[in-house]
Amino acid sequence: MIKLVVTDIDGTLVDDNKNLSPDFWETVEKLTRKGIVFAIASGRQYHALVRQFERIKDRTLFIAENGAYAAYENRELFTVSFNPAVVHNFIKIGRTIPDTYPVLCGKNSTYVENDDEYFLSVVNHYCARLQRVDDLTQVGDTLLKFSMFDLVDSETNSYPHFKQFERDYKVAAAGKRWLDMTAPDANKGSALRRVQEQLGISPDETLVFGDYLNDLEMMREAKHSYAMKNAHPEIIKAANFVTDLDNNNYGVVDMIRKLCLGG
């Protein structure tokens, strides 16, 4: 019996225009009535997730910043902070990469040091709290994640500059435009494992959905692991199943209704 449903957002729960399925809210309501916990696992900021899912925030489990922060029923479950000295080195490297913008994700806010209009319009979509600063290395917040917004391609342009660090830290493309770096024990998979332990829910009772490389570890923590039909080849390879429909046809809601709600 499935007791926990966990889904990524971009490329997974929402379509390419960032819209939720028209049946989403009713589907979550039915999950709640059945006693099934609904969770969002995203690279997005916690404050942005709460804003987007305001209607169900009191009963939704949020795994934010690719697993560096989690909260349930408006209560913090855990925080996995990032060593500032390591992050400062990443910032200095990031500043040298053409066609990219560094983004620093803290517990209280997200920080940028560039005021490009297009860049800010994109970041604002993912962040409910955003601050423009002169120097990212001077930010005093608890650091959760460092990201590169890449105008070219995160896997071919940004990733080669940080590949050398992936033995000691989590380095993953979170989409065509995003490369994310977190502490070694901060990823969606380790976060899900901690959540399962705290809620007393097993991998056999867990259903997950994902589409990109920052979802890789999460696929390994659930018996019912579903790659989106539109997912990255590595996610399809790692998952136990593939959705019948892609994100533009709301494959997550479709599978939840089939697997948890009787069709």
N, C-alpha and C positions, 0 to 999 in steps of 0.2 A: 504493500500500500504506500502510495506517495504521500509524504507529510510535508515536504519542502519543495517549492518551485523557485528556481533562481534563473534570472535572465539578464543578459547584457542588454544594452539599449541600442546604440548606433549600429546599423547593419543587421540588427537582430529583432528587437521588439518594435522599433519604428521603421517606417518606410524611408526611402531616400530623401523625401521631403520633410523628414522628422515628425511625421504624423503617427499617432497611435491608431490602432484598429478601432473602428466604431463600436466594436463589441468588447473592448478592453475593460472598461469599468465594471460592466455587468459580469464579466468573466471573473475578475478578482473578487467581486462581492460573493459570487458562488463558491469560490475557493475558501473564502473566510467562513462561510456558513458550514462548510464541510470540515473545518478545523485545520485546513492546510495553510501553512505559512507561505506568504508570497514575498520574494526578495528581489531586489535590484542589485546587480553586481556590475559596476561601471568604472571607467577611468575618470568619470566626471567628479566634480566637487560635491561634497555632501550637501552643502547649502543649496546648490543648484538642483540636486535630486529632490530635496524636500520641497523646493518651490514647484518643480514640475509635477510632483505627485502629492500635492497638498491635500487632495481629497482623501487620500488613504495613508497619509504619513504616520498616523497614530498606530497603525497596525502593520506597517511595512518594514521589513528588514532591509537596511541599506548597507551595502559594501561599496565604499567609495574609494577614489584614488587608486584603483587597481589593487585593492586589498589592504591599503595602508590605514584605513579607518573603517569602523563598522558601528552601527547603531541600530537599536530595535526598540520600538514603542517609545521613541523619543529619549532613549537612554543609551549613552555611549557604552559599547561593548569592549572595544580595545582601539589603541592607536599604535602604529609601528612607525616610529620616527626615523629620519634619514640623517646620518652624520653630516653636520654642516660643512666640515672640511672637504668631504668627498663631493658634496653638492657644489661647493665653490669652484672646485676643479672642473666639474662638468660645465658650469656656467662659462668659465673662461674658454673651454674648448668650443662650446656652442656658439660663442660670439664670433668665431673664426669661420664658420661654415656658411657659404654663400646661400642666399635665398631661404634663410631660416630665421626664426625668432625664438629665443629661449623663454620658457614659461616656468615660474617657480610656484609650486603648490604648497601652501601652508595650511595649518589646521584652522586658522581664523579667516584666511583670505588667499586668493591667488594673486601673484605679482608679475608684472611685466615691466620692461624698461624701454620699450619701443612704442611709439604712438601712431604707427601706420594705421590708417583708417580701416582698411580691409581686414588686417590682422586683428584689430580690436573688435570688429564686428563679429568675427568668428569666435574669438575667445569669450566674448560676452554671452554667447549662446550657451556655453558650457559652465559658466561661472555666475553665481548670484552675487558673489563678493569678489571684486577685482580692484586692484590698486596699481597705479602707474608710479614707479619709483625710478630714481636716477641710477641706482646700483643694486642689482639683485643680491650681491654678496653682503650687503649691509642689512638685509631683512632679518629681524629678530624673532620671527614666528617659529613655532615647531614645524619643521619641514617634513613633508610626507612624500613628495614626488617632484621630479624634475622632468620637464617635457621639452621637446623641440617641435615647433610648428613648421612644417616643411612645405614650401611651395612647389617643390619638384616631386619628390617621392621619398617617404621616410625610410624605406628599406634600401634604396640605392644611394641616396644623398647623405642623410644623417647617420644612419646605422653604422657605416664603415668607420666613422670617427669614434664610436663608442663600443664597438665590438670587442675591443681589448679588455673591457671591464666586465663582460658578462659572466665570467667565472666567479666573480666576487659580488656582483650586484645583479638585480633583475633588469635586463634591457630588452624591451619588446616593442615592436611596431603595433600601435593600437588602431591603425587605420592608414590609409594612403598618405595622409598629411601629418600624422602624429607618431612620434617616437617617445616612449615613456621609460623612465628609470626610477627604481625604488630600491629600498633596502633589500638585502638578499632574502629575508624571510617575509617580504611583503609582495604577495601576488594574490590573484583571485582564488587560486587553489588552496593556499595555506589559510587564507581568511575563511573560506568555506569550511575547511576542516575544523577550525576553531569554533565556528558558529554551530556546526553539527554537534560538537562535543558539549557546548553550553546548552543546547536545546534538547540533547538526548535523541538526536535524529541520525540514523545511519546512512551511509552512501546508498544502500539498497532502497532507502526511502526518499531519495533525493532525485529531482528532475532538473537538469540544467540546459540552457541554450546559449550558444555563442557563435561568433563568426570570424574573429580575427585572433592574431597571435597572442594578445594579452589575455585571451580566454583559454589558452592551452592547458595550464595547470588545473583549471576548474573542470575541464573535461574528465580528468582522472579521478575526481572526488565524488563521482555519481555513477551509479549503475545505469541510470536513464540519462545518458549524456547525448545531447542532440546538437550536431552542427547544422547551421542553416544551409539550405539548399544553395545559397549564394556565398557560402563561407570560403575562406582561404583554404587551399588544398591541405595544408598541414592540420587544420582544425577538423576537416572531414576525415582525415586519416586517424586522428586521435580519438574522435568521438565514437561511441558505440552505434549511433543511429544518425540519420539525416532527416530533416523535416520534409514533409510532402510539398510544402510551399516555401517560396523565398520570402524575404522581409517585406518586399513590396506587395505581397499578397497576404501579409500578416500570418506567417507560418508559425509563430510562437503561440498566438491565441488559438489557432487551428489545432495544434497538437495538444495544448492544455485541455481544450474541450473534449478531444478524443480520448486522452489518457486519464484525465481526472474527473471529467464531468459527464461521461457517458455519451459523448458524441455531440 
